[in-house]
Amino acid sequence: MNRFRVEAIPTEVAQYVRANGKSPVYGFPAHKEVAAGRAPCRHCLQLIRTQREDLLLFTYDPFQESKARPLPGPVYLHADGCARYSEEKTFPDTYKGRPLTFSAYGAERNLVKEMLLTDGEEETAANQLFAIPEVEYVHVRSTEAGCYLFRLERA
């Protein structure tokens, strides 16, 4: 049994960006274009289909709910809507076997441990991190691009 659940960006954030054409919190304009390369949607956690679907690129701070020092960065979103990834599901297939960085945080955004993954053992690594009592949540990032993908929460 997994000690974690997968948490995509909140639906309210996705709806705000689509409706207003700008990022929440910062108000920077969201950029809309046809997907030209690998663009993972941070709401449904699926890839936006290259040359077939529009994406929105906007500024998002994955720490905004924690009230910690901001650390905003660019993320993608399906421009025309999508269903949020279900927290009850296992680790998203879209990211299995990809080069990923798991950053495990404790209280007040203190980094407890970081793991670089390339072997497809994402669920094992996540369970190992959540076995550490100080770990409150884990940010999953692309090791190649360095960007935030989604968050793992303790189950």
PAPAKE-875578 format. One record per residue: x negated, y negated, z of N, C-alpha, C in turn; residue number from 1; residue in one letter; chain. Coordinates in Angstrom, 2 decimals. Layout:
// residues N
NODE     n.x     n.y     n.z    ca.x    ca.y    ca.z     c.x     c.y     c.z  nr rest kette
NODE       X       Y       Z       X       Y       Z       X       Y       Z NUM    a     A
...
This chain:
// residues 155
NODE     n.x     n.y     n.z    ca.x    ca.y    ca.z     c.x     c.y     c.z  nr rest kette
NODE   -0.84    1.19    0.00    0.00    0.00    0.00   -0.88   -1.25    0.00   1    m     A
NODE   -0.48   -2.21   -0.80   -1.25   -3.45   -0.90   -1.01   -4.34    0.31   2    n     A
NODE   -2.09   -4.99    0.74   -2.02   -5.94    1.84   -1.74   -7.35    1.34   3    r     A
NODE   -1.41   -7.47    0.06   -1.23   -8.79   -0.53   -0.01   -8.84   -1.45   4    f     A
NODE    0.38  -10.08   -1.75    1.39  -10.32   -2.79    0.83  -11.40   -3.71   5    r     A
NODE    1.24  -11.38   -4.95    0.76  -12.32   -5.96    1.67  -13.54   -5.96   6    v     A
NODE    1.07  -14.71   -5.98    1.84  -15.95   -5.95    1.42  -16.87   -7.10   7    e     A
NODE    2.31  -17.01   -8.08    2.09  -17.94   -9.20    2.46  -19.35   -8.74   8    a     A
NODE    2.20  -20.35   -9.59    2.59  -21.71   -9.20    4.11  -21.75   -9.01   9    i     A
NODE    4.60  -22.58   -8.11    6.04  -22.64   -7.84    6.84  -23.07   -9.07  10    p     A
NODE    8.04  -22.52   -9.18    8.94  -22.87  -10.27    9.23  -24.37  -10.29  11    t     A
NODE    9.32  -24.99   -9.12    9.59  -26.42   -9.05    8.49  -27.23   -9.73  12    e     A
NODE    7.25  -26.78   -9.61    6.13  -27.46  -10.27    6.27  -27.32  -11.78  13    v     A
NODE    6.53  -26.10  -12.25    6.69  -25.87  -13.69    7.84  -26.69  -14.26  14    a     A
NODE    8.96  -26.72  -13.56   10.12  -27.49  -14.03    9.80  -28.98  -14.07  15    q     A
NODE    9.10  -29.49  -13.08    8.73  -30.89  -13.04    7.86  -31.26  -14.25  16    y     A
NODE    6.84  -30.45  -14.51    5.92  -30.74  -15.62    6.68  -30.72  -16.94  17    v     A
NODE    7.53  -29.72  -17.13    8.30  -29.63  -18.39    9.26  -30.79  -18.54  18    r     A
NODE    9.92  -31.18  -17.48   10.93  -32.24  -17.55   10.32  -33.64  -17.67  19    a     A
NODE    9.18  -33.86  -17.03    8.60  -35.20  -16.97    7.37  -35.42  -17.85  20    n     A
NODE    6.79  -34.34  -18.36    5.63  -34.48  -19.22    4.40  -35.00  -18.50  21    g     A
NODE    4.34  -34.77  -17.20    3.16  -35.19  -16.43    2.98  -34.28  -15.23  22    k     A
NODE    1.79  -34.35  -14.66    1.48  -33.49  -13.53    2.11  -34.05  -12.25  23    s     A
NODE    2.57  -33.15  -11.38    3.07  -33.63  -10.10    1.89  -34.13   -9.27  24    p     A
NODE    2.16  -34.91   -8.29    1.18  -35.48   -7.38    0.34  -36.57   -8.05  25    v     A
NODE   -0.32  -36.26   -9.16   -1.25  -37.21   -9.80   -0.60  -38.08  -10.86  26    y     A
NODE    0.43  -37.58  -11.53    1.11  -38.35  -12.56    0.37  -38.43  -13.88  27    g     A
NODE   -0.72  -37.69  -14.04   -1.45  -37.69  -15.31   -0.56  -37.05  -16.38  28    f     A
NODE   -0.63  -37.53  -17.62    0.20  -36.93  -18.68   -0.18  -35.48  -18.93  29    p     A
NODE    0.84  -34.66  -19.20    0.61  -33.27  -19.61    0.40  -33.27  -21.12  30    a     A
NODE   -0.56  -32.52  -21.57   -0.88  -32.43  -23.01   -0.15  -31.22  -23.58  31    h     A
NODE    0.58  -31.42  -24.69    1.32  -30.33  -25.34    0.71  -30.05  -26.70  32    k     A
NODE    0.50  -28.75  -26.97   -0.01  -28.32  -28.27    0.29  -26.84  -28.47  33    e     A
NODE    0.10  -26.38  -29.70    0.23  -24.95  -29.99   -1.01  -24.26  -29.43  34    v     A
NODE   -0.80  -23.15  -28.76   -1.93  -22.41  -28.18   -2.91  -22.03  -29.29  35    a     A
NODE   -4.18  -22.35  -29.09   -5.21  -22.08  -30.09   -6.19  -20.99  -29.65  36    a     A
NODE   -6.14  -20.62  -28.40   -7.05  -19.60  -27.87   -6.44  -18.99  -26.62  37    g     A
NODE   -7.25  -18.31  -25.84   -6.76  -17.66  -24.63   -6.27  -18.72  -23.65  38    r     A
NODE   -4.97  -18.70  -23.38   -4.36  -19.69  -22.49   -3.39  -18.97  -21.55  39    a     A
NODE   -3.81  -18.67  -20.33   -2.93  -17.98  -19.38   -1.97  -18.95  -18.69  40    p     A
NODE   -0.69  -18.64  -18.76    0.33  -19.44  -18.09    0.25  -19.17  -16.59  41    c     A
NODE    0.22  -20.23  -15.77    0.10  -20.07  -14.33    1.45  -19.84  -13.65  42    r     A
NODE    2.52  -19.78  -14.41    3.86  -19.55  -13.85    4.30  -18.10  -14.05  43    h     A
NODE    4.21  -17.58  -15.28    4.62  -16.19  -15.53    3.42  -15.24  -15.50  44    c     A
NODE    2.22  -15.80  -15.50    0.94  -15.07  -15.47    0.74  -14.19  -16.71  45    l     A
NODE    1.35  -14.59  -17.83    1.13  -13.95  -19.12    0.35  -14.91  -20.01  46    q     A
NODE   -0.24  -14.38  -21.07   -0.94  -15.24  -22.02    0.08  -15.96  -22.90  47    l     A
NODE   -0.20  -17.21  -23.20    0.61  -17.97  -24.15    0.13  -17.55  -25.53  48    i     A
NODE    1.05  -17.09  -26.36    0.68  -16.47  -27.63    0.04  -17.47  -28.60  49    r     A
NODE   -1.18  -17.14  -29.00   -1.97  -17.98  -29.89   -1.24  -18.22  -31.22  50    t     A
NODE   -1.20  -19.48  -31.63   -0.58  -19.93  -32.87    0.92  -19.64  -32.96  51    q     A
NODE    1.55  -19.24  -31.84    2.98  -18.91  -31.86    3.78  -19.64  -30.79  52    r     A
NODE    3.12  -20.06  -29.71    3.83  -20.72  -28.62    3.13  -22.02  -28.25  53    e     A
NODE    3.94  -22.99  -27.81    3.39  -24.25  -27.31    3.00  -24.10  -25.85  54    d     A
NODE    1.95  -24.82  -25.48    1.52  -24.84  -24.09    1.52  -26.27  -23.59  55    l     A
NODE    1.56  -26.40  -22.28    1.33  -27.67  -21.61    0.07  -27.52  -20.78  56    l     A
NODE   -0.84  -28.46  -20.92   -2.06  -28.50  -20.12   -1.90  -29.66  -19.15  57    l     A
NODE   -2.01  -29.38  -17.85   -1.81  -30.44  -16.86   -2.72  -30.24  -15.66  58    f     A
NODE   -2.80  -31.26  -14.83   -3.64  -31.23  -13.64   -2.86  -30.65  -12.47  59    t     A
NODE   -3.47  -29.66  -11.81   -2.82  -28.99  -10.68   -3.84  -28.77   -9.57  60    y     A
NODE   -3.40  -28.96   -8.35   -4.25  -28.72   -7.18   -3.74  -27.49   -6.44  61    d     A
NODE   -4.47  -26.37   -6.51   -4.00  -25.16   -5.84   -4.01  -25.25   -4.31  62    p     A
NODE   -4.58  -26.32   -3.78   -4.61  -26.51   -2.33   -3.55  -27.49   -1.86  63    f     A
NODE   -2.70  -28.00   -2.74   -1.79  -29.08   -2.35   -0.83  -28.67   -1.22  64    q     A
NODE   -0.45  -27.41   -1.15    0.45  -26.98   -0.07   -0.26  -26.92    1.28  65    e     A
NODE   -1.59  -26.78    1.26   -2.32  -26.62    2.52   -2.72  -27.95    3.14  66    s     A
NODE   -2.48  -29.05    2.46   -2.82  -30.39    2.96   -4.32  -30.57    3.17  67    k     A
NODE   -5.11  -29.71    2.55   -6.56  -29.83    2.64   -7.05  -30.83    1.61  68    a     A
NODE   -8.31  -31.14    1.67   -8.94  -32.04    0.70   -8.60  -31.55   -0.71  69    r     A
NODE   -8.16  -32.46   -1.59   -7.71  -32.03   -2.92   -8.85  -31.49   -3.78  70    p     A
NODE   -8.49  -30.56   -4.65   -9.44  -29.99   -5.60   -8.68  -29.69   -6.90  71    l     A
NODE   -8.24  -30.77   -7.61   -7.44  -30.56   -8.81   -8.25  -30.08  -10.00  72    p     A
NODE   -7.55  -29.42  -10.92   -8.17  -28.95  -12.15   -7.11  -28.68  -13.20  73    g     A
NODE   -7.52  -28.41  -14.43   -6.57  -28.17  -15.51   -6.00  -26.75  -15.48  74    p     A
NODE   -4.71  -26.64  -15.78   -4.05  -25.33  -15.89   -3.06  -25.38  -17.06  75    v     A
NODE   -2.70  -24.19  -17.56   -1.74  -24.06  -18.66   -0.38  -23.59  -18.15  76    y     A
NODE    0.62  -23.91  -18.96    2.00  -23.54  -18.67    2.72  -23.36  -20.00  77    l     A
NODE    3.59  -22.35  -20.12    4.44  -22.25  -21.31    5.26  -23.53  -21.41  78    h     A
NODE    5.24  -24.19  -22.55    5.98  -25.44  -22.72    7.49  -25.21  -22.74  79    a     A
NODE    7.93  -24.09  -23.27    9.37  -23.86  -23.45   10.01  -23.05  -22.34  80    d     A
NODE    9.33  -22.82  -21.27    9.93  -22.11  -20.13    9.54  -20.65  -20.08  81    g     A
NODE    9.58  -20.11  -18.88    9.28  -18.70  -18.62    9.71  -18.39  -17.19  82    c     A
NODE    9.89  -17.13  -16.90   10.25  -16.70  -15.55    8.99  -16.58  -14.70  83    a     A
NODE    9.09  -16.98  -13.46    7.95  -16.90  -12.54    7.60  -15.44  -12.27  84    r     A
NODE    6.31  -15.17  -12.18    5.83  -13.82  -11.88    6.39  -13.38  -10.53  85    y     A
NODE    6.92  -12.18  -10.49    7.52  -11.65   -9.27    6.45  -11.28   -8.25  86    s     A
NODE    6.60  -11.79   -7.03    5.64  -11.53   -5.96    5.60  -10.06   -5.56  87    e     A
NODE    6.64   -9.31   -5.86    6.67   -7.91   -5.46    5.82   -7.03   -6.38  88    e     A
NODE    5.46   -7.55   -7.54    4.67   -6.77   -8.48    3.24   -6.61   -7.97  89    k     A
NODE    2.52   -5.71   -8.62    1.11   -5.51   -8.29    0.28   -6.56   -9.02  90    t     A
NODE   -1.00   -6.41   -8.96   -1.91   -7.34   -9.62   -1.56   -7.41  -11.10  91    f     A
NODE   -1.47   -8.61  -11.69   -1.02   -8.75  -13.08   -1.94   -8.05  -14.09  92    p     A
NODE   -1.35   -7.25  -14.96   -2.11   -6.53  -15.98   -2.94   -7.45  -16.86  93    d     A
NODE   -2.44   -8.65  -17.13   -3.13   -9.61  -17.99   -4.56   -9.87  -17.52  94    t     A
NODE   -4.81   -9.74  -16.22   -6.10  -10.12  -15.66   -6.95   -8.92  -15.25  95    y     A
NODE   -6.40   -7.72  -15.33   -7.17   -6.53  -14.92   -8.36   -6.32  -15.86  96    k     A
NODE   -9.51   -6.09  -15.26  -10.73   -5.83  -16.02  -11.42   -7.08  -16.54  97    g     A
NODE  -10.85   -8.25  -16.31  -11.46   -9.52  -16.74  -12.50   -9.95  -15.70  98    r     A
NODE  -13.47  -10.75  -16.08  -14.40  -11.31  -15.08  -13.64  -12.31  -14.19  99    p     A
NODE  -13.47  -11.96  -12.93  -12.71  -12.79  -11.99  -13.55  -13.10  -10.76 100    l     A
NODE  -13.25  -14.23  -10.16  -13.84  -14.61   -8.88  -12.72  -14.67   -7.86 101    t     A
NODE  -12.88  -13.91   -6.77  -11.93  -13.95   -5.66  -12.57  -14.79   -4.55 102    f     A
NODE  -11.93  -15.90   -4.22  -12.40  -16.76   -3.14  -11.43  -16.64   -1.98 103    s     A
NODE  -11.89  -16.03   -0.90  -11.04  -15.78    0.27  -11.21  -16.91    1.28 104    a     A
NODE  -10.09  -17.52    1.67  -10.11  -18.67    2.57   -9.44  -18.35    3.89 105    y     A
NODE   -9.95  -19.01    4.92   -9.37  -18.94    6.25   -8.74  -20.27    6.60 106    g     A
NODE   -8.62  -20.53    7.88   -8.01  -21.77    8.37   -8.74  -22.99    7.83 107    a     A
NODE   -7.99  -24.03    7.53   -8.51  -25.31    7.06   -9.42  -25.19    5.84 108    e     A
NODE   -9.06  -24.26    4.97   -9.75  -24.04    3.70  -11.21  -23.66    3.84 109    r     A
NODE  -11.55  -23.00    4.91  -12.91  -22.50    5.09  -13.09  -21.25    4.24 110    n     A
NODE  -14.13  -21.26    3.39  -14.42  -20.10    2.56  -15.00  -18.99    3.44 111    l     A
NODE  -14.30  -17.85    3.48  -14.73  -16.72    4.31  -15.64  -15.80    3.51 112    v     A
NODE  -15.23  -15.51    2.26  -16.02  -14.60    1.43  -15.63  -14.81   -0.02 113    k     A
NODE  -16.59  -14.56   -0.90  -16.32  -14.65   -2.34  -16.81  -13.37   -3.00 114    e     A
NODE  -16.02  -12.88   -3.95  -16.37  -11.66   -4.67  -16.27  -11.92   -6.17 115    m     A
NODE  -17.27  -11.47   -6.93  -17.23  -11.53   -8.38  -16.87  -10.14   -8.89 116    l     A
NODE  -15.82  -10.06   -9.70  -15.33   -8.77  -10.17  -15.48   -8.65  -11.68 117    l     A
NODE  -15.90   -7.48  -12.10  -16.00   -7.19  -13.53  -15.57   -5.76  -13.83 118    t     A
NODE  -15.27   -5.00  -12.79  -15.06   -3.56  -12.97  -13.62   -3.10  -12.94 119    d     A
NODE  -12.65   -4.03  -12.87  -11.26   -3.62  -12.85  -10.76   -3.12  -11.51 120    g     A
NODE  -11.45   -3.37  -10.44  -11.05   -2.92   -9.10  -10.40   -4.05   -8.31 121    e     A
NODE   -9.51   -4.80   -8.97   -8.93   -5.99   -8.36   -8.13   -5.69   -7.09 122    e     A
NODE   -7.29   -4.68   -7.13   -6.45   -4.37   -5.97   -7.29   -3.89   -4.79 123    e     A
NODE   -8.31   -3.09   -5.07   -9.21   -2.62   -4.01   -9.93   -3.81   -3.37 124    t     A
NODE  -10.44   -4.71   -4.21  -11.16   -5.89   -3.70  -10.23   -6.77   -2.88 125    a     A
NODE   -9.02   -7.00   -3.37   -8.06   -7.83   -2.63   -7.73   -7.21   -1.28 126    a     A
NODE   -7.51   -5.92   -1.25   -7.21   -5.24    0.01   -8.40   -5.31    0.97 127    n     A
NODE   -9.62   -5.22    0.46  -10.81   -5.36    1.30  -10.88   -6.75    1.91 128    q     A
NODE  -10.58   -7.77    1.12  -10.61   -9.13    1.64   -9.54   -9.35    2.70 129    l     A
NODE   -8.35   -8.83    2.48   -7.28   -9.01    3.46   -7.46   -8.13    4.69 130    f     A
NODE   -8.42   -7.21    4.66   -8.76   -6.44    5.87   -9.58   -7.30    6.83 131    a     A
NODE  -10.11   -8.41    6.35  -10.86   -9.35    7.20   -9.83  -10.25    7.90 132    i     A
NODE   -9.76  -10.20    9.22   -8.71  -10.94    9.94   -8.66  -12.44    9.66 133    p     A
NODE   -9.82  -13.07    9.41   -9.85  -14.52    9.19   -9.26  -14.95    7.85 134    e     A
NODE   -9.15  -14.03    6.90   -8.69  -14.38    5.56   -7.18  -14.63    5.59 135    v     A
NODE   -6.79  -15.84    5.14   -5.38  -16.21    5.08   -4.83  -16.08    3.67 136    e     A
NODE   -5.65  -16.39    2.66   -5.22  -16.30    1.26   -6.45  -16.21    0.38 137    y     A
NODE   -6.24  -15.82   -0.87   -7.32  -15.65   -1.83   -6.95  -16.39   -3.11 138    v     A
NODE   -7.85  -17.21   -3.60   -7.68  -17.82   -4.92   -8.35  -16.92   -5.94 139    h     A
NODE   -7.63  -16.63   -7.01   -8.17  -15.85   -8.12   -8.51  -16.85   -9.22 140    v     A
NODE   -9.76  -16.83   -9.65  -10.23  -17.76  -10.68  -10.89  -16.97  -11.82 141    r     A
NODE  -10.86  -17.56  -12.99  -11.59  -17.02  -14.12  -13.07  -17.27  -13.89 142    s     A
NODE  -13.87  -16.24  -13.90  -15.31  -16.42  -13.74  -15.89  -17.09  -14.98 143    t     A
NODE  -15.33  -16.80  -16.14  -15.84  -17.38  -17.39  -15.59  -18.88  -17.47 144    e     A
NODE  -14.36  -19.31  -17.17  -13.99  -20.72  -17.30  -14.04  -21.48  -15.98 145    a     A
NODE  -14.03  -20.75  -14.87  -14.05  -21.38  -13.56  -12.71  -21.91  -13.08 146    g     A
NODE  -11.67  -21.70  -13.87  -10.37  -22.30  -13.55   -9.50  -21.42  -12.65 147    c     A
NODE   -8.64  -22.09  -11.90   -7.69  -21.43  -11.01   -6.65  -20.67  -11.83 148    y     A
NODE   -6.37  -19.43  -11.43   -5.36  -18.62  -12.12   -4.11  -18.43  -11.27 149    l     A
NODE   -4.28  -17.91  -10.06   -3.16  -17.71   -9.14   -3.70  -17.43   -7.75 150    f     A
NODE   -2.78  -17.24   -6.83   -3.14  -17.06   -5.42   -2.63  -15.71   -4.94 151    r     A
NODE   -3.38  -15.10   -4.05   -2.94  -13.89   -3.35   -2.67  -14.29   -1.91 152    l     A
NODE   -1.54  -13.86   -1.41   -1.14  -14.13   -0.02   -1.09  -12.80    0.74 153    e     A
NODE   -1.29  -12.87    2.02   -1.18  -11.68    2.87    0.26  -11.19    2.82 154    r     A
NODE    0.43   -9.87    2.62    1.78   -9.28    2.52    2.46   -9.26    3.87 155    a     A
